């Protein structure tokens, strides 16, 4: 038989390293090992500050509320240990990279905390609930989509490459033991980057970004390449004091608050990282459904009648999400759109929840 009942040297080192710590710290340290160096953890913390700062800014603008996050805590553990630390019910938002990076990132949020975000998205006052209906799940998915989209664009600027993500997938787990290690969708060992996030006086919670150690190492290497050149060699240790305030990174919608502290200036500089990222803007004149035989019979001169009236506003989509409505105008020799209204969060949710054309 293999020596599966004996502790490896790495496990012994981890246990010795965890001696004398608090129970909470010990549970995190015991899962650690030589998988990430301290420099790599520092780099992941810097990446988390920028990415989640942009994500919190996006959430602040959606909700019209002040959103703040603290500096992250980074540790290495296993999927099994992490699952045991979750309090049900909770939801896992998985975001797969489609370009620029490999692997999957996860966000883990308590259902009760997610319900506050969902209620605010629907125009409420942040009411708490221990359950989420279909419309609330759509609201959370939309919030996470905007947050992770903002995080991805900030990563693209850091790494000097395009970073694409697939639409987030939201899954809810309501019972102990319901989730398995396969549900996390990342390989052991895993790197966990946790943040404390607050939304004014309505929410004070911890959110986690979970990724494989392989993806974490890749992100740290890409950061060093961006800072120190192609070689990516780190010439001096990164320190939180040299880059971002250690206390907290506050993310606030710019029009709502005047500058009151240096932390807000940092947030605006983070926001500026994503201002030059191109977004796909589409204008939808109308839609219709037709049988296959009619589609096959189309030819030059055929006319398709759309389900939109002549004077009805057209829809303006940004990255496939409805953001505004307007009217078609002519600008010199080109068509253009004059925006007449910006959609509310409630309208956006109705758009996301409606049946898709197939």
N, C-alpha and C positions, 0 to 999 in steps of 0.2 A: 504494500500500500504506500501511497505517497505520504509525505510529511504534512498532511493537511491539518493534523491536530496540534502541530507545533507552531509557535509564533515565528514569523520571519523577522529578520533584523530590522526591517522598516517598521513593522508593527511594534517591536520592542522600543525603538527610538521614539515612535509616536506616543507610546504609553509613558515613557520617561519624560517626554516634553510636556505631557498633559498633567504630570504630577504637580500638586500644589495649586492648580487653578480652580476657579469656581465651577460648580456643576454645569452651568450653562456654557462656560468657556471650554470645559473639558470635553463636552459632547461634540464641540466643533473641532477641537484640536486633535482628538483621537482619530478622526477621519483623515487628518492631514498626513503629510509625508513629504518626500522629496519631489513631489510631482510639479510643484510650482516654486520657483525661487522667490525670495523676498522682493527682488527687483521686478519680477513678472507680476507679483501681486500689486506692487506700487503702480506699475503701468496699467493694470486692469482697473485700479482705483481711479486713475486719471481718465481713462477711457469712459468709465462709468459716470464720472462727474460731468463730462461733456455730453455724452449720449443721453443720460437720464435728465440732465439739465434741459436739453432741447425737448425731450419728451414731456417734462413737467411744464415747460413753457407752452407747448401745444395744448396740453390739457387745460391749463389756465385760460387760454384764449377760447377754448370750446365752452368751458363752464362759466366763464366770466367771474371766476373766483381766484383768490390768491392761492397758489400752490407752491409749497416749499419742499425741498429734499435735503437730507443731511449727507455728509461725506460717507462713502460706502465702506462696508466691512467685507473683506474678501477672505474666503477659506476654501479648503478642499475637503471633500467628503465622498461618500458613496450614495447611490440612488436610494438604497434601502434605508440608510441612516436618515437621509433627508425626508423621505416619506413618513418615517416614524415621528418626525418633529412637527408635522402639519396638524392643525386642529380642524376637524370637519365641522361644517361643510366648507370647502374651498374650491376655487377654480384654477385651472392651468391654461394659460394662453400660450400656445406654441407658434413660433414664427420661424419659418424656414428661409434660409438665404438662397436666392436664385442666381445671384451674380455678385462677384467680388469677394465673398467669403463662403466657406463651406460649413455645413452643419446646421444646427437648430438652436435658437435661444428660447428660453421659457420664462414667462412671468407667472409668479404664483401669488394669488390674492385671496383673502378670505371672502366668502360669499357675502357676509354682512357688510364688509367694506365696499365690495363691488356694487352692492345695492344702493349705497349712497351716491356713487358716481352715476349709476343708471337713473336715479331719481332726479339728480341735477340735470342730466342730459335731456330729460323729458320736461324740464321747466319746473320741477318741484323744488322743495327747500332742503333736500338731502335726507329724506326719511330712510330709516334703516329697516331691513327685512332679512329674515334668514332663508328666504327662497327667492328665486329669480324666474319670472315667466319668459315667454318667447320674446316679447318686446323688450324686456329688460336685458336679456342676453344680447339682443341686437344692439342695444345701446352701449353695453360694455364692450362688445366687439368693435363698434365704431370708435369708441374712445381709445381702445388699445391700438386700433389700426392707425389712428392719427398720431398717437404717442410713438409707436414703433417706426412709423414712417419718418417722423422728425428725427428719431434717434439714428435711423439708417442714413439719412442725408448728412447728419453731422459726422457720422463715421466715414462717409464717402469723402468729406473734406479733409478729415484727419489722415486717411490712408491714400489720398490722391488717386482714387479709383472709384468706379461706379459700384455702389452696393445696392443690390435689389433684394426685396423680400416678397414672399408670397402672402396672400391675405391671412391674417391671424386665425387660428382655429381655437375655439373656446370649448373646454370640457369641464363639467361640474362633477365633483365627487362628494357624496353626501354621507357615506358610511365609512367607518374604520375598516381598513383593509380592502376597500373597493378598488383603489388605484394600485397598480402593479408597477414594477420597475420599468416594464416595457412602455407604460403610458408616458413616461418622461421623455422618451424618444431621443435621448442622448446616451453616449457610452460612458461607462465607469472608467476611471474616477471622474468626478464632476467638480467644476469650480462654481461656487456660489457667491454672488455679489449682492449684498442686501443693503437696502436703503430705508430710512425712515421718511415717510411722506405724510405731509399734512395738507388739508384743504381748509383753510381758515380755522374756525372752531368746530367744524363739522366732522372732520375725519383725522385721526392720528393712527397710522398703520405702518406696517413693514411690508415692503414689496421686495421680491427676490428676482434677480436675473440668474438663470441657471444655464450653463453651457459645459460641453465636454472640455477636459483639460487640453485636448489637442486644439480645439478651436480657441481656447483662452491663450495658449502659447502663440498661436498664429496671430491673434489680435495684438498681443504684446510686441511681437516681432515687427508687425506692420507699423506700430506706433514708433518704435525705435528707428525704423527705416525712414519714417517721415521726419523725425527730429534730427537724427544723426547721419542721414544719407543712406545710400544703398547697402553699405555694410551692416547697418543696423546695430553697431556696437555702442553700448551705453557707456559714455565716458565719465559720467558722474551720476551719483544716485539721485533718482527723482525723489522729491519730497513734496508733500501736500502744501507746505508753507510757500514753496516757490511758484506754485501754479494756481492753486485755488484756496480760498479761505477754508480752514479746517473746521470751522463751526458749522456752517451750512451753506448750501447753494440754493438761493431763492429764485424761483421762476415766476415771473409775473407778466401778465399781458401789458404791453407797453402803453397803450392809450389810457389804461385805468389808473396808473399810479405815476406820480412825479418822482424823480430821483431823490432818494432819502438816505442812501448808504452806498458804500463801495460795492456791496454784494449785488445790488441791482445793476451796476455798471458791468459787472462780470457777466450777469445773465444776458444783458443786451449784446455783449461781445460774443457770447455763445450763440445767440440767435443769429448774429451776423454771419456765422459760419455756414448757415444753410440758405442765405438769401439768394445766392447765385445758382442754386440747384434748379435745373429745368424741370417743369411739371407738364404733363400732357393735358392740354385743354381741348375739350370736344364740345361741339354745339349740336344738340339733337333737335331737329325740326319737327319730327313726329315719328310714330311707329305704326305698324300694322301687322296683321297676321293673314297669310294667304295659304291655300292648299298647295301641295307639291305640284299638282298638274298645272296650276296657274303660273307658278314660278318657272316651270320648264317651258311654258309657252311664251315667256317674255321675249321681246325683241325690240329693235329700234322703233320708236314711236309709241311704245306701250306706256300707259299711265297707271301709276299706283296711287290710290287714294289713301292718305294717312289719317290717323285718328286725331288730328289736331285741326282746330278751326283756323280761319285765315288770320284773325287778329290775336290768336292765342300766343302768349309768350313762349319763346323757345327755352330749352333747358341747357344750362351751362354746367358741364362736368369737369372736375379736376381730378385726374388719376382715377376716373370712373365713378367719382362721388359727386352727387348733386350739390352745388354750392350757391347757385344763383339762377335767376331767370332774366330774360331780356328780349329785345326786339331786333330784328335784322335791319341793318342799315348798309349803305354803300359808301365806302371810303375810297375816294379816287376810283381806281379800277377794280378794287377788291370788295368782297363782302366783309362786313363787320357786325358786331353785336353791341348794342347799347344796353348796359345792365339797368334793369328797372327795379329789381328786388333781390335781397340776399335771403336765402332760406334759413329758417329757424332750426334748432336742433330737433324739434318735433317733426318738422317736415322731412328733414334728412333721415330720421329713423323710419318714417312711413315709406320713404323711397327705398331704403335698404331692405325693409321687411316685405315689400310687395313681390308678387311672383315674377320671376325673371323670364324674359323671352327665350324660348328654346327653339 
